[in-house]
Amino acid sequence: MNISKLPADPSALVLGIVALVLGFAGCCCYGLVAIIPLIISVIGLVAANKSLKEYAANPEAYSAQSKSNVSTGKILNIIAIIFNGLVVLFFIGVLVIYGTLFSSALFDEFRNFKDFENYENEGVFEFEEDSIYNDSEYYESEIITDSIVVDSLNISH
């Protein structure tokens, strides 16, 4: 009798490993790419379950090592689904919380917004006088210029 490998023998294991690696890398990218390894792990889990059903229907046709590889792939895919699902849910929660805080702050600003001309008329914008520079101090008639006569200086090199 010819003993062969299950259809998902290499693929379920590879998909599980790739999903876990991409899932851990997705944490560094703020969970934006965690959906991709979640999809990959679901595909790997479906393929592993399909192959294990084939093995259960005809165990003599397939090797035990192939069943072991598919079972390991199934476990890796389940771990990847749980991990990536939690990452996706966490970052959706973070987006909802920050979105709620941002939108409530934005709506508060819109509710409290007044017309700019009303601000000027109501005296909301008050400017304090600068102690260093005051416009009333400097008029052209009051400007006194100092000059030094260079010829009168004795500068010897």
PyMOL commands that set and color helices and strands:
alter all, ss='L'
color gray80, all
select helices_A, chain A and resi 9-28+35-57+59-61+64-111+116-122+135-137+140-142+150-152
alter helices_A, ss='H'
color red, helices_A
deselect
rebuild
show_as cartoon
